[in-house]
């Protein structure tokens, strides 16, 4: 007999809150003040590591190469502003939340759309893994005693973020708005005070300014030649990590309050402006303080002519700036460093808002499981949130939460999305231009098309640079993952199409035909209350034939059942199947198939008494034969399994005996 444990939802309600009715969906939508921290945390958090990547990459060519860091930062800002301007057009043209996937599918075809979707899904997972791992390592620099626990810390942070988002978009917005705004205030204060000190001549050198920075052996000539140019491009592509997260707003338009497109465009503009100012402020202050951030600090940084060695801990750029600018104000130093570390964890929240929405759309279109399209109790896309959390945890564990390894996989996916999307928008505006007859409207469309073309060209350039400079460092892994997701989505869609064809009603009269006869079988192990209840239930269905079936694996028990059956005068036949090898499932399956073979047009219904227990430990104490039997009979045409539940808890409370 089969047993099923009850599933109390008290713990779930405690974690996630009470269910929210569908008509309350409008109350879970985000105003701009909450949407900005929810969607901007990823892009704004890049200020914590994008300048580091610029300085780190340029440091390979020595101290002289650092002089061009502001120009590299400016190039990144230009790309960011162009992308933001282009994406403001996206949210107006495609406000349904499909974002780049919808743009590419509509204008470039299914395969282009799936390429974008695959790239975005992979990039969302990487966003969570990179941001959480970076935050965990930042925490360890503040609390050295936690060294060695990066992976558990990162996994725990992912679980906490998933729980926050499972409670719903509005609650996650409330929970995350204060830390994000505090982070913006902290970096803004750092920039303002640093600028004031610079213009008044009171800005001190960074702690690392006292070191000499030497180039690596293969670039001791600086940025001259092909190798130098290649290094500058690599620094530029690494700095373009600052753009990750910009696309999340176009995927999250449905969670904005009305007017959705207008509010999303304003939020996107604020994101671009704030992110650009923060990034340039950090890069410029880094140069003004003569900050050193080396690719290989143990060998590249010299203290009085000698390498600092592996024991030297290289603080991140923002950490060094905070230590310099707030040298006499330790609480402000803590404010900057703690909020920066915290924002790196919260940056993953952008992915927790974008991934489930995109997954829902792909689920609706049949490219991912349909379960991803359904909202949970709290009106969040719960299955998408859980899928993202699991995938990110797997990456964190595989890469041991090491940012230096994970970062090499980053940005490729998002720039595939950027480039394809803007090419799609160029096609979109070209089509609109052919349909428009108004002169003013045609001028507006031409401007929009130029913006899309420039966006496509710039993001395409960054994509090529990233692939060339990062391919052997890990970008190839991202391409493999994108290809695997692309292939998987095609397979899922083919499966759903095949199932749809099989489920379609082509002959209504044949579908209405009834089986010639119905043969009912009741599985019994002993004559007990669940068995008697199943017999009563089966008799109530009035089948053509009705019999009880018992498998003889214990001769004494079988004889006892036969005697009990006669004594109770059960009005149906008892069939005992021999099983010399003590198998239970095989004799029943063969018996059922023999009935089907004799009467192919008949229906066989197998009634199974089923225990219902209160807790999962009780579940493992009872026979699981029916579950195995069901899995085998599912593949036999013309056979139906019918479970007859028996509340075992009621029996225990009443003091009666229970089945073995």
C-alpha positions as CSV (number, residue, x, y, z in Angstrom):
1,X,0.0,0.0,0.0
2,X,1.1,3.5,-0.7
3,X,1.4,6.3,1.9
4,X,1.3,10.1,1.5
5,X,2.3,12.6,4.2
6,X,0.4,15.8,4.8
7,X,2.0,19.0,3.8
8,X,1.4,21.7,6.4
9,X,2.1,25.2,5.0
10,X,2.8,27.0,8.3
11,X,6.5,27.1,7.8
12,X,6.1,28.3,4.2
13,X,3.7,31.1,5.4
14,X,6.3,32.0,8.1
15,X,9.0,32.4,5.5
16,X,7.1,33.9,2.6
17,X,4.0,35.5,4.1
18,X,0.3,34.9,3.4
19,X,-0.9,34.2,-0.2
20,X,-1.8,37.3,-2.2
21,X,-5.0,37.2,-4.4
22,X,-4.6,37.8,-8.1
23,X,-6.6,41.0,-8.0
24,X,-3.9,42.5,-5.7
25,X,-1.3,42.3,-8.5
26,X,-1.6,46.1,-9.0
27,X,-0.6,46.6,-5.4
28,X,2.6,44.7,-5.8
29,X,3.8,47.0,-8.7
30,X,6.8,49.3,-8.1
31,X,6.8,53.1,-8.0
32,X,10.0,54.7,-9.4
33,X,11.5,55.3,-5.9
34,X,11.4,51.5,-5.3
35,X,12.1,50.4,-8.9
36,X,15.4,52.4,-9.0
37,X,17.1,50.4,-6.2
38,X,15.5,47.1,-7.3
39,X,16.8,47.4,-10.9
40,X,19.8,49.6,-10.5
41,X,21.6,47.7,-7.8
42,X,23.5,45.5,-10.4
43,X,24.7,48.4,-12.6
44,X,25.5,50.7,-9.7
45,X,27.4,47.9,-7.8
46,X,29.7,47.7,-10.8
47,X,31.4,50.9,-9.5
48,X,32.8,48.6,-6.8
49,X,34.7,46.4,-9.3
50,X,34.7,48.0,-12.8
51,X,37.3,50.7,-11.8
52,X,39.3,47.9,-10.2
53,X,39.3,46.0,-13.5
54,X,40.5,49.1,-15.4
55,X,43.4,49.8,-13.1
56,X,44.3,46.2,-12.7
57,X,44.5,45.5,-16.4
58,X,46.4,48.7,-17.2
59,X,48.8,47.9,-14.4
60,X,50.2,45.1,-16.4
61,X,52.0,47.7,-18.6
62,X,53.4,49.6,-15.5
63,X,52.7,52.9,-13.8
64,X,52.7,55.0,-16.9
65,X,49.8,53.1,-18.3
66,X,47.6,54.2,-15.4
67,X,47.6,57.7,-16.8
68,X,45.1,56.7,-19.4
69,X,42.7,55.2,-16.9
70,X,40.4,58.3,-17.0
71,X,40.2,58.0,-20.8
72,X,39.3,54.3,-20.6
73,X,36.7,55.2,-17.9
74,X,35.3,58.0,-20.2
75,X,35.0,55.5,-23.1
76,X,33.0,53.2,-20.8
77,X,30.7,56.0,-19.7
78,X,30.1,57.0,-23.4
79,X,29.1,53.4,-24.2
80,X,26.9,53.4,-21.1
81,X,25.1,56.6,-22.0
82,X,24.5,55.4,-25.6
83,X,23.1,52.1,-24.4
84,X,20.9,53.8,-21.8
85,X,19.5,56.1,-24.5
86,X,18.9,53.2,-26.9
87,X,17.2,51.2,-24.2
88,X,14.8,54.0,-23.4
89,X,13.5,53.5,-26.9
90,X,13.2,49.7,-26.2
91,X,10.9,50.2,-23.2
92,X,8.6,52.4,-25.2
93,X,8.4,50.2,-28.2
94,X,8.2,46.8,-26.3
95,X,6.6,47.4,-22.9
96,X,5.4,43.8,-22.3
97,X,8.6,42.8,-20.4
98,X,10.0,40.6,-23.2
99,X,12.9,43.1,-23.5
100,X,15.7,42.0,-25.8
101,X,14.1,38.6,-26.4
102,X,10.9,40.2,-27.7
103,X,12.8,42.8,-29.8
104,X,15.0,40.1,-31.4
105,X,12.2,37.6,-32.0
106,X,9.9,40.2,-33.5
107,X,12.4,41.8,-35.8
108,X,15.0,39.1,-36.5
109,X,13.2,35.8,-36.1
110,X,12.9,33.0,-33.5
111,X,16.6,31.9,-33.5
112,X,17.8,35.4,-32.9
113,X,15.3,35.8,-30.0
114,X,16.4,32.5,-28.5
115,X,20.1,33.5,-28.8
116,X,19.4,36.6,-26.9
117,X,17.3,34.8,-24.3
118,X,20.0,32.2,-23.8
119,X,22.7,34.9,-23.4
120,X,20.5,36.8,-20.9
121,X,19.6,33.7,-18.8
122,X,23.3,32.7,-18.6
123,X,24.3,36.3,-17.8
124,X,21.6,36.6,-15.0
125,X,23.1,33.5,-13.4
126,X,26.6,34.9,-13.7
127,X,25.4,38.2,-12.3
128,X,24.2,36.5,-9.1
129,X,27.3,34.3,-8.8
130,X,29.8,37.2,-9.5
131,X,28.0,39.7,-7.3
132,X,27.5,37.4,-4.4
133,X,31.0,36.0,-4.5
134,X,32.5,39.5,-4.7
135,X,30.4,40.6,-1.7
136,X,31.5,37.5,0.2
137,X,35.2,38.2,-0.5
138,X,34.7,41.9,0.4
139,X,33.2,40.8,3.7
140,X,36.2,38.6,4.4
141,X,38.6,41.6,3.9
142,X,36.7,43.4,6.6
143,X,36.4,40.2,8.8
144,X,39.6,38.1,8.2
145,X,38.4,35.5,10.7
146,X,35.8,34.4,8.1
147,X,38.5,33.5,5.6
148,X,37.9,30.0,4.2
149,X,34.1,30.3,4.5
150,X,33.5,32.2,1.2
151,X,31.4,29.5,-0.3
152,X,29.0,29.0,2.6
153,X,28.7,32.8,3.0
154,X,27.9,33.2,-0.7
155,X,25.4,30.3,-0.7
156,X,23.7,31.7,2.4
157,X,23.4,35.1,0.7
158,X,21.8,33.6,-2.4
159,X,19.3,31.7,-0.2
160,X,18.4,34.9,1.7
161,X,17.9,36.9,-1.5
162,X,15.7,34.2,-3.0
163,X,13.5,34.2,0.1
164,X,13.2,38.0,0.0
165,X,12.1,37.8,-3.6
166,X,9.7,34.9,-3.1
167,X,7.8,37.3,-0.8
168,X,7.0,39.5,-3.8
169,X,8.4,42.4,-5.8
170,X,7.1,45.2,-3.6
171,X,8.5,43.6,-0.4
172,X,11.9,43.0,-2.1
173,X,11.8,46.7,-3.2
174,X,11.1,47.9,0.3
175,X,13.8,45.6,1.8
176,X,16.5,46.7,-0.7
177,X,15.7,50.4,-1.2
178,X,17.4,51.7,1.9
179,X,20.8,49.9,1.4
180,X,21.0,51.0,-2.2
181,X,20.2,54.6,-1.5
182,X,22.7,54.5,1.4
183,X,25.3,53.2,-1.0
184,X,24.6,55.9,-3.5
185,X,24.9,58.5,-0.7
186,X,28.2,57.0,0.5
187,X,29.8,57.0,-2.9
188,X,28.4,60.5,-3.6
189,X,29.8,61.8,-0.3
190,X,33.2,60.2,-1.2
191,X,33.2,61.9,-4.5
192,X,32.2,65.3,-3.2
193,X,34.6,65.3,-0.3
194,X,37.4,64.0,-2.5
195,X,36.7,66.7,-5.1
196,X,36.7,69.4,-2.4
197,X,40.1,68.1,-1.1
198,X,41.5,68.0,-4.6
199,X,40.6,71.6,-5.5
200,X,41.7,72.9,-2.1
201,X,45.0,71.0,-2.3
202,X,44.3,68.8,0.8
203,X,43.8,65.5,-1.0
204,X,46.4,63.0,0.3
205,X,48.0,60.2,-1.7
206,X,46.4,56.7,-1.5
207,X,48.1,54.1,0.9
208,X,49.4,52.3,-2.2
209,X,50.9,55.5,-3.7
210,X,54.2,54.9,-1.9
211,X,54.8,51.7,-3.9
212,X,56.6,51.6,-7.2
213,X,54.6,49.7,-9.9
214,X,56.6,47.8,-12.5
215,X,55.3,46.3,-15.8
216,X,55.2,42.6,-16.4
217,X,58.1,41.3,-18.4
218,X,56.2,41.0,-21.7
219,X,55.0,44.6,-21.5
220,X,58.0,46.4,-20.0
221,X,57.8,48.8,-23.0
222,X,54.5,50.2,-21.8
223,X,51.5,50.7,-24.1
224,X,53.5,50.8,-27.3
225,X,52.9,48.5,-30.2
226,X,50.2,45.9,-30.8
227,X,50.4,44.4,-27.3
228,X,49.9,47.8,-25.7
229,X,46.8,48.5,-27.8
230,X,45.5,45.1,-27.1
231,X,45.9,45.7,-23.4
232,X,44.0,49.0,-23.6
233,X,41.1,47.2,-25.4
234,X,41.2,44.6,-22.7
235,X,40.9,47.2,-20.0
236,X,38.1,48.9,-21.8
237,X,36.2,45.6,-22.2
238,X,36.7,44.8,-18.5
239,X,35.5,48.2,-17.5
240,X,32.3,47.6,-19.6
241,X,31.2,45.3,-16.8
242,X,29.7,48.6,-15.5
243,X,26.9,48.1,-18.2
244,X,25.7,44.8,-16.8
245,X,22.2,45.3,-15.4
246,X,21.1,48.0,-17.8
247,X,19.0,45.5,-19.7
248,X,17.1,44.4,-16.6
249,X,14.8,47.4,-16.7
250,X,13.6,46.6,-20.2
251,X,12.8,43.0,-19.0
252,X,11.1,44.3,-15.9
253,X,8.7,46.9,-17.4
254,X,5.6,44.9,-16.3
255,X,6.4,45.4,-12.6
256,X,6.4,49.2,-12.9
257,X,3.4,51.3,-12.0
258,X,1.4,52.9,-14.7
259,X,2.4,54.6,-17.0
260,X,4.8,51.7,-17.2
261,X,7.0,52.6,-20.2
262,X,7.3,56.2,-19.0
263,X,8.3,55.3,-15.5
264,X,10.7,52.6,-16.8
265,X,12.4,55.1,-19.2
266,X,12.8,57.7,-16.4
267,X,14.3,55.0,-14.1
268,X,16.7,53.9,-16.9
269,X,17.8,57.5,-17.4
270,X,18.5,58.0,-13.7
271,X,20.4,54.8,-13.7
272,X,22.7,55.9,-16.6
273,X,23.3,59.3,-15.1
274,X,24.0,58.1,-11.5
275,X,26.1,55.2,-12.7
276,X,28.2,57.3,-15.0
277,X,28.9,60.0,-12.4
278,X,29.9,57.4,-9.8
279,X,32.2,55.5,-12.1
280,X,34.1,58.6,-13.4
281,X,34.3,59.9,-9.8
282,X,36.1,56.8,-8.6
283,X,38.4,56.6,-11.6
284,X,39.4,60.3,-11.4
285,X,40.0,60.1,-7.7
286,X,42.1,57.0,-8.2
287,X,44.3,58.9,-10.5
288,X,44.3,62.0,-8.3
289,X,45.5,60.0,-5.3
290,X,48.2,58.1,-7.4
291,X,46.5,54.9,-6.4
292,X,48.1,51.6,-7.4
293,X,46.1,48.5,-8.0
294,X,48.2,45.8,-9.6
295,X,47.4,42.7,-11.6
296,X,50.1,40.7,-9.7
297,X,50.7,42.8,-6.5
298,X,53.2,40.4,-5.0
299,X,55.7,40.9,-7.8
300,X,54.6,44.2,-9.5
301,X,54.5,46.4,-6.3
302,X,57.9,47.4,-5.0
303,X,58.5,48.8,-1.5
304,X,62.0,50.5,-1.4
305,X,63.0,48.4,-4.4
306,X,61.8,45.0,-3.1
307,X,58.6,43.2,-4.0
308,X,55.9,43.4,-1.3
309,X,55.5,39.6,-1.5
310,X,52.4,37.4,-1.2
311,X,51.6,38.5,2.3
312,X,50.5,41.9,1.1
313,X,46.8,42.4,1.0
314,X,45.7,44.7,-1.9
315,X,42.6,46.6,-0.8
316,X,40.0,47.4,-3.5
317,X,40.0,50.8,-5.2
318,X,37.0,52.2,-3.3
319,X,38.5,50.9,0.0
320,X,41.7,52.7,-0.7
321,X,39.9,55.9,-1.6
322,X,37.7,55.8,1.5
323,X,40.8,55.2,3.7
324,X,42.5,58.2,2.1
325,X,39.6,60.7,1.9
326,X,38.1,59.9,5.2
327,X,41.4,59.4,7.1
328,X,40.2,61.4,10.0
329,X,36.6,60.1,10.0
330,X,36.6,56.3,10.7
331,X,32.8,56.0,10.8
332,X,32.6,57.4,7.2
333,X,35.3,54.9,6.1
334,X,33.1,52.1,7.6
335,X,30.0,53.6,5.9
336,X,31.7,53.4,2.4
337,X,33.3,50.0,2.8
338,X,30.3,48.2,4.4
339,X,27.7,49.6,2.0
340,X,30.0,48.8,-0.9
341,X,30.3,45.2,0.3
342,X,26.6,45.0,0.9
343,X,25.6,46.4,-2.5
344,X,27.6,43.7,-4.2
345,X,25.3,41.2,-2.6
346,X,22.2,43.2,-3.4
347,X,23.3,43.6,-7.0
348,X,22.2,40.0,-7.5
349,X,18.7,41.2,-6.8
350,X,18.5,42.8,-10.3
351,X,18.9,39.3,-11.7
352,X,16.2,38.0,-9.3
353,X,13.8,40.5,-10.9
354,X,14.9,40.0,-14.5
355,X,15.4,36.3,-14.8
356,X,11.9,35.2,-13.5
357,X,10.1,37.6,-15.9
358,X,12.1,36.5,-18.9
359,X,11.7,32.9,-17.8
360,X,7.9,33.5,-17.5
361,X,7.8,34.8,-21.1
362,X,9.8,31.9,-22.4
363,X,7.6,29.5,-20.5
364,X,4.5,31.0,-22.0
365,X,6.1,30.6,-25.5
366,X,6.9,27.0,-24.8
367,X,10.7,27.3,-24.8
368,X,11.0,26.7,-21.1
369,X,8.8,24.6,-18.7
370,X,5.3,26.1,-18.5
371,X,5.7,26.1,-14.7
372,X,8.0,29.2,-15.0
373,X,5.1,31.1,-16.4
374,X,2.9,30.7,-13.3
375,X,3.0,33.1,-10.4
376,X,3.3,31.8,-6.9
377,X,1.3,32.5,-3.7
378,X,2.9,36.0,-3.4
379,X,2.4,36.9,-7.0
380,X,6.1,36.4,-7.7
381,X,7.4,34.0,-10.4
382,X,8.5,31.6,-7.7
383,X,9.8,28.8,-9.9
384,X,12.0,31.2,-11.8
385,X,13.4,32.6,-8.6
386,X,14.2,29.1,-7.4
387,X,15.7,28.0,-10.7
388,X,18.0,31.1,-10.7
389,X,19.0,30.5,-7.1
390,X,19.9,26.8,-7.7
391,X,21.9,27.6,-10.9
392,X,23.8,30.4,-9.2
393,X,24.6,28.2,-6.2
394,X,26.0,25.5,-8.5
395,X,28.3,28.0,-10.2
396,X,29.4,29.4,-6.8
397,X,30.3,25.9,-5.6
398,X,32.0,24.9,-8.8
399,X,34.2,28.0,-9.0
400,X,34.7,28.1,-5.2
401,X,33.3,31.7,-5.0
402,X,36.4,33.0,-6.7
403,X,35.6,36.3,-8.4
404,X,38.8,36.3,-10.5
405,X,37.6,33.1,-12.2
406,X,34.0,34.0,-12.5
407,X,34.6,37.5,-13.9
408,X,36.2,36.1,-17.0
409,X,32.8,34.5,-17.9
410,X,31.1,37.8,-17.5
411,X,29.7,40.5,-19.9
412,X,29.8,38.3,-23.0
413,X,26.2,37.3,-22.6
414,X,24.9,40.7,-21.9
415,X,26.7,42.3,-24.9
416,X,25.4,39.6,-27.2
417,X,22.0,40.7,-26.0
418,X,22.8,44.4,-26.4
419,X,24.1,44.0,-29.9
420,X,21.3,41.8,-31.2
421,X,18.6,43.9,-29.5
422,X,19.9,47.2,-31.1
423,X,20.1,45.6,-34.5
424,X,16.5,44.4,-34.0
425,X,15.5,48.0,-33.0
426,X,17.2,49.3,-36.2
427,X,15.1,46.9,-38.2
428,X,12.0,48.0,-36.2
429,X,12.5,51.7,-36.9
430,X,13.3,50.9,-40.6
431,X,9.9,49.2,-40.9
432,X,8.2,52.0,-39.1
433,X,9.8,54.5,-41.4
434,X,8.4,52.7,-44.4
435,X,4.9,53.0,-42.9
436,X,4.9,56.6,-41.7
437,X,3.7,59.4,-43.8
438,X,4.0,62.3,-41.3
439,X,7.2,64.4,-41.9
440,X,7.6,65.1,-38.1
441,X,7.1,61.5,-37.3
442,X,9.6,60.4,-40.0
443,X,12.2,62.8,-38.5
444,X,11.6,61.2,-35.0
445,X,11.9,57.7,-36.4
446,X,15.2,58.6,-38.3
447,X,16.7,59.9,-35.0
448,X,15.6,56.8,-33.2
449,X,17.1,54.6,-35.9
450,X,20.4,56.5,-35.7
451,X,20.5,55.9,-32.0
452,X,19.9,52.2,-32.5
453,X,22.6,52.0,-35.2
454,X,25.2,53.7,-33.0
455,X,24.2,51.5,-30.0
456,X,24.5,48.4,-32.2
457,X,27.9,49.4,-33.5
458,X,29.3,50.3,-30.1
459,X,28.0,47.3,-28.2
460,X,29.1,45.1,-31.2
461,X,32.6,46.5,-30.8
462,X,32.7,45.8,-27.1
463,X,31.5,42.3,-27.8
464,X,34.2,41.6,-30.3
465,X,36.9,43.1,-28.0
466,X,35.6,41.0,-25.0
467,X,35.6,37.8,-27.1
468,X,39.1,38.4,-28.4
469,X,40.6,39.5,-25.1
470,X,38.8,37.1,-22.8
471,X,38.2,34.0,-24.9
472,X,41.0,31.9,-23.5
473,X,40.5,33.3,-20.0
474,X,37.0,31.8,-19.7
475,X,34.7,33.5,-22.2
476,X,34.6,30.2,-24.1
477,X,32.7,28.7,-21.2
478,X,30.0,31.3,-21.5
479,X,29.6,30.6,-25.2
480,X,29.3,26.9,-24.4
481,X,26.7,27.6,-21.7
482,X,24.7,29.9,-24.1
483,X,24.8,27.2,-26.8
484,X,23.6,24.5,-24.4
485,X,20.7,26.7,-23.2
486,X,19.8,27.5,-26.8
487,X,19.7,23.8,-27.7
488,X,17.7,22.9,-24.6
489,X,15.1,25.5,-25.3
490,X,14.7,24.2,-28.9
491,X,14.3,20.7,-27.5
492,X,11.7,21.8,-25.0
493,X,9.7,23.6,-27.7
494,X,9.8,20.6,-29.9
495,X,8.5,18.5,-27.0
496,X,5.6,20.8,-26.3
497,X,4.8,21.0,-30.0
498,X,4.8,17.2,-30.3
499,X,2.6,16.9,-27.2
500,X,0.2,19.5,-28.5
501,X,-0.2,17.6,-31.7
502,X,-1.0,14.4,-29.8
503,X,-3.4,16.1,-27.5
504,X,-5.3,17.9,-30.3
505,X,-8.8,16.5,-30.9
506,X,-9.0,15.5,-34.5
507,X,-12.0,13.1,-34.4
508,X,-14.6,14.3,-31.9
509,X,-16.8,11.2,-32.4
510,X,-13.9,8.8,-31.6
511,X,-13.1,10.9,-28.5
512,X,-16.6,10.4,-27.2
513,X,-16.6,6.6,-27.6
514,X,-16.9,4.7,-24.3
515,X,-14.9,1.5,-23.5
516,X,-16.8,-1.8,-24.1
517,X,-16.4,-2.9,-20.5
518,X,-14.6,-1.8,-17.3
519,X,-12.7,-4.3,-15.3
520,X,-12.0,-3.2,-11.7
521,X,-9.1,-4.7,-9.7
522,X,-8.5,-3.9,-6.0
523,X,-5.0,-4.5,-4.6
524,X,-5.1,-6.0,-1.1
525,X,-2.2,-7.1,1.2
526,X,-4.5,-8.0,4.1
527,X,-8.1,-7.6,5.1
528,X,-8.1,-4.3,6.9
529,X,-10.0,-1.1,7.0
530,X,-8.2,0.5,4.0
531,X,-8.9,-2.6,1.9
532,X,-12.6,-2.6,2.9
533,X,-12.9,1.1,2.1
534,X,-11.3,0.5,-1.3
535,X,-13.7,-2.4,-2.0
536,X,-16.7,-0.2,-1.2
537,X,-15.4,2.6,-3.4
538,X,-14.8,0.2,-6.3
539,X,-18.3,-1.3,-6.0
540,X,-19.8,2.1,-6.0
541,X,-18.4,2.7,-9.5
542,X,-20.4,-0.3,-10.8
543,X,-17.7,-1.8,-13.1
544,X,-18.5,-4.7,-15.5
545,X,-16.3,-7.0,-13.5
546,X,-14.8,-6.6,-10.0
547,X,-12.2,-8.7,-8.2
548,X,-9.5,-8.3,-5.5
549,X,-5.9,-9.2,-6.3
550,X,-3.3,-10.3,-3.8
551,X,0.3,-11.3,-4.6
552,X,1.6,-14.3,-2.7
553,X,5.0,-13.5,-1.4
554,X,4.3,-15.1,2.1
555,X,2.3,-18.3,1.9
556,X,1.1,-18.1,5.5
557,X,-0.1,-14.5,5.1
558,X,-1.9,-15.5,1.8
559,X,-3.7,-18.4,3.5
560,X,-4.7,-16.1,6.4
561,X,-6.1,-13.6,3.9
562,X,-8.0,-16.4,2.1
563,X,-9.5,-17.5,5.5
564,X,-10.4,-14.0,6.5
565,X,-11.9,-13.4,3.1
566,X,-14.3,-16.4,3.5
567,X,-15.1,-15.5,7.1
568,X,-16.0,-11.9,6.2
569,X,-18.1,-13.1,3.3
570,X,-16.8,-10.4,0.9
571,X,-19.1,-10.5,-2.1
572,X,-16.3,-10.3,-4.7
573,X,-13.7,-12.8,-5.9
574,X,-10.2,-12.9,-4.5
575,X,-7.4,-13.7,-7.0
576,X,-4.1,-14.7,-5.5
577,X,-1.1,-14.4,-7.9
578,X,1.9,-16.6,-7.2
579,X,5.3,-14.9,-7.1
580,X,8.1,-17.4,-6.7
581,X,10.8,-14.7,-6.8
582,X,8.9,-12.6,-4.2
583,X,8.2,-9.7,-6.6
584,X,5.0,-7.8,-6.2
585,X,4.9,-5.4,-9.1
586,X,5.7,-7.8,-12.0
587,X,2.8,-10.4,-11.3
588,X,0.3,-7.5,-11.1
589,X,1.5,-5.9,-14.3
590,X,1.5,-9.2,-16.2
591,X,-2.0,-9.9,-14.9
592,X,-3.3,-6.5,-16.0
593,X,-1.7,-6.8,-19.4
594,X,-3.3,-10.3,-19.9
595,X,-6.7,-8.7,-19.3
596,X,-5.9,-6.0,-21.8
597,X,-4.6,-8.6,-24.3
598,X,-7.9,-10.6,-24.1
599,X,-10.1,-7.4,-24.4
600,X,-8.1,-4.6,-26.1
601,X,-11.2,-2.3,-26.1
602,X,-11.9,-2.7,-22.4
603,X,-10.7,-0.4,-19.6
604,X,-8.9,-1.7,-16.5
605,X,-9.1,0.3,-13.3
606,X,-6.7,-0.6,-10.5
607,X,-7.8,0.6,-7.1
608,X,-5.0,1.1,-4.5
609,X,-5.7,1.7,-0.8
610,X,-3.5,4.6,0.1
611,X,-2.3,5.6,3.6
612,X,-2.3,9.4,4.4
613,X,0.1,10.1,7.2
614,X,0.9,13.3,9.0
615,X,4.7,13.6,8.7
616,X,7.3,12.6,6.2
617,X,9.1,10.3,8.7
618,X,5.9,8.3,8.9
619,X,5.9,8.1,5.1
620,X,9.0,6.0,4.9
621,X,7.6,3.5,7.4
622,X,5.0,2.2,5.0
623,X,5.0,0.1,1.8
624,X,5.9,2.0,-1.4
625,X,4.8,-0.8,-3.7
626,X,1.9,1.2,-5.2
627,X,4.3,4.0,-6.3
628,X,6.5,1.5,-8.2
629,X,3.4,-0.2,-9.6
630,X,2.0,3.1,-10.9
631,X,5.2,4.0,-12.6
632,X,5.1,0.7,-14.5
633,X,1.4,0.7,-15.4
634,X,1.5,4.3,-16.6
635,X,3.0,3.0,-19.8
636,X,0.3,0.4,-20.4
637,X,-2.6,1.8,-22.6
638,X,-6.1,1.4,-21.3
639,X,-5.1,1.2,-17.6
640,X,-6.2,3.7,-14.9
641,X,-4.7,3.8,-11.4
642,X,-7.2,5.0,-8.7
643,X,-5.9,5.9,-5.2
644,X,-8.3,5.4,-2.3
645,X,-7.0,7.6,0.6
646,X,-7.3,6.4,4.1
647,X,-6.6,8.9,6.9
648,X,-4.3,7.0,9.1
649,X,-4.0,9.9,11.6
650,X,-7.8,9.5,12.4
651,X,-7.2,5.8,13.2
652,X,-4.3,6.6,15.6
653,X,-6.3,9.2,17.4
654,X,-9.3,6.9,17.8
655,X,-7.1,4.1,19.3
656,X,-7.8,1.5,16.5
657,X,-5.0,-0.6,15.1
658,X,-3.3,0.3,11.9
659,X,-2.1,-1.5,8.9
660,X,1.3,-3.0,8.9
